[in-house]
């Protein structure tokens, strides 16, 4: 549901494949036409991490409720005007709530892989037998926990915790792809 961009190297703009639903913070791949698709069994080779949301049912901005939207006319689709999505690749440091449940018990330094568009501790090379192998997409730099929102409060170091999926828990990582 959310991606916090702490530091990034490349913020590319890529066309989004028709019919895709992608949340900000999910791992994406490219189809044969060079369009962004959600990484998964059909598109196992991760390209980068989505910096925008393309959805018709929910927002995916950090710390906002799923029913909130930036512009009503876009109806949760941050790619509507241009048809392009920001995709971060070639390194950087990020925080996200888009990860498999097993990542919650991972420790700093563990390698993370892409599994159906989210970070996972398990190498999903078996997803596609024709793929030579799936490589790690990230290295964990901060174990799962709450993330400060910057809004004064009492949860974390004087800030309220940032809400999101995975019980409002975020992991921080260094992007390797």
C-alpha positions in Angstrom: 0.0 0.0 0.0 2.9 2.4 0.5 6.4 3.3 -0.4 8.6 5.7 1.4 11.4 7.0 -0.9 14.4 7.7 1.4 16.9 7.8 -1.4 16.7 6.7 -5.0 19.0 6.5 -8.0 16.8 6.2 -11.1 13.1 7.2 -11.2 12.1 5.9 -14.7 8.7 6.6 -16.3 7.3 3.5 -18.0 4.0 2.8 -19.8 1.6 0.6 -17.8 0.1 -2.5 -19.4 -3.7 -2.4 -19.9 -5.7 -4.0 -17.2 -2.9 -4.0 -14.6 -3.6 -3.2 -10.9 -0.4 -2.2 -9.1 0.1 -0.7 -5.7 2.8 1.8 -4.9 5.6 -0.2 -3.3 5.0 -3.5 -5.2 7.7 -5.1 -7.3 7.1 -4.8 -11.1 8.4 -6.4 -14.2 8.3 -5.6 -17.9 6.2 -7.4 -20.5 7.4 -8.1 -24.1 6.2 -4.6 -25.1 8.2 -2.9 -22.4 5.2 -2.1 -20.4 5.0 -2.3 -16.6 3.2 -5.3 -15.1 3.1 -6.8 -11.6 6.0 -9.2 -11.1 4.8 -12.8 -10.7 4.9 -16.2 -12.3 4.3 -14.9 -15.8 6.8 -12.1 -15.4 9.4 -13.4 -13.0 12.3 -11.0 -13.7 11.9 -8.0 -11.5 12.6 -4.6 -13.1 12.0 -2.2 -10.2 9.6 -1.0 -7.5 6.4 0.9 -8.3 6.4 4.6 -7.3 2.7 5.1 -8.2 -0.6 3.3 -7.9 -2.8 2.1 -10.8 -6.0 0.9 -9.2 -9.7 1.3 -9.6 -10.7 0.5 -6.0 -8.2 1.9 -3.5 -5.5 4.4 -2.8 -2.0 3.2 -1.9 -0.4 6.4 -0.6 1.5 6.0 2.7 -0.5 6.7 5.8 -3.9 7.4 4.1 -7.0 5.4 4.2 -7.8 3.2 1.1 -10.9 5.3 0.3 -9.0 8.6 0.0 -7.9 9.8 -3.4 -5.9 12.7 -4.6 -8.1 13.8 -7.5 -11.7 12.5 -7.8 -11.6 12.4 -11.6 -8.6 10.0 -11.5 -10.5 7.4 -9.3 -7.3 6.0 -7.5 -5.3 5.9 -10.8 -2.1 8.0 -10.4 -1.1 7.0 -13.9 -4.4 8.2 -15.6 -3.1 11.5 -17.1 0.0 10.1 -18.8 -0.4 6.3 -18.7 3.0 6.1 -17.2 4.2 4.9 -13.8 7.3 5.9 -11.9 9.5 2.9 -11.4 12.5 3.1 -9.2 15.5 0.9 -10.2 19.3 0.9 -10.1 19.5 1.2 -6.3 18.3 3.4 -3.5 16.8 3.0 0.0 13.1 2.6 0.7 10.6 1.6 3.3 7.4 -0.3 2.3 4.5 -2.3 3.8 4.4 -4.5 0.7 6.0 -7.7 1.9 5.1 -11.4 2.6 4.5 -12.4 6.2 7.8 -14.3 6.5 9.7 -11.0 6.0 8.4 -9.8 9.4 10.8 -12.3 11.0 13.8 -11.5 8.8 16.9 -9.9 10.2 19.0 -7.0 9.0 21.2 -8.0 6.1 18.9 -10.7 4.8 18.4 -10.8 1.1 14.9 -10.3 -0.2 13.3 -11.6 -3.4 10.3 -10.7 -5.4 7.3 -13.0 -5.1 4.0 -12.1 -6.8 4.9 -8.4 -6.6 5.9 -8.2 -2.9 9.2 -8.7 -1.0 9.8 -12.2 0.3 12.7 -14.1 2.0 12.2 -17.1 -0.3 13.9 -17.3 -3.7 10.9 -17.9 -6.1 13.0 -19.4 -8.9 10.6 -22.2 -9.2 7.9 -19.8 -10.5 9.1 -20.2 -14.0 11.1 -23.2 -15.1 12.4 -21.3 -18.2 14.0 -18.6 -16.0 17.7 -19.2 -15.3 17.1 -18.1 -11.7 15.7 -15.3 -9.7 18.1 -12.9 -8.1 17.7 -11.0 -4.9 16.0 -7.6 -5.4 16.8 -6.0 -2.0 18.8 -6.3 1.2 17.0 -5.7 4.5 18.4 -2.6 6.3 15.7 -2.3 9.1 13.6 -5.1 10.4 9.8 -4.9 10.3 8.4 -2.3 12.6 6.5 0.9 12.8 7.6 3.9 10.7 7.3 7.5 11.8 4.8 9.7 9.9 6.3 13.1 10.7 3.1 14.0 12.4 3.5 14.9 16.1 2.2 12.2 18.4 3.3 9.6 20.9 4.0 6.4 18.9 7.6 6.6 17.7 10.2 9.2 18.8 7.6 11.9 19.1 5.8 11.0 15.8 2.6 9.1 15.2 3.2 5.8 13.4 2.6 5.7 9.6 -0.4 3.5 8.8 -0.5 0.9 6.1 -0.9 -2.8 5.3 0.8 -5.6 7.3 -0.6 -4.2 10.6 1.0 -0.8 9.9 4.4 -2.4 9.8 7.2 -1.4 7.4 10.5 -2.8 6.4 13.4 -0.7 5.2 15.7 -2.0 2.4 18.4 -1.3 -0.1 17.2 -1.9 -3.6 19.6 -4.1 -5.6 17.9 -4.1 -9.0 
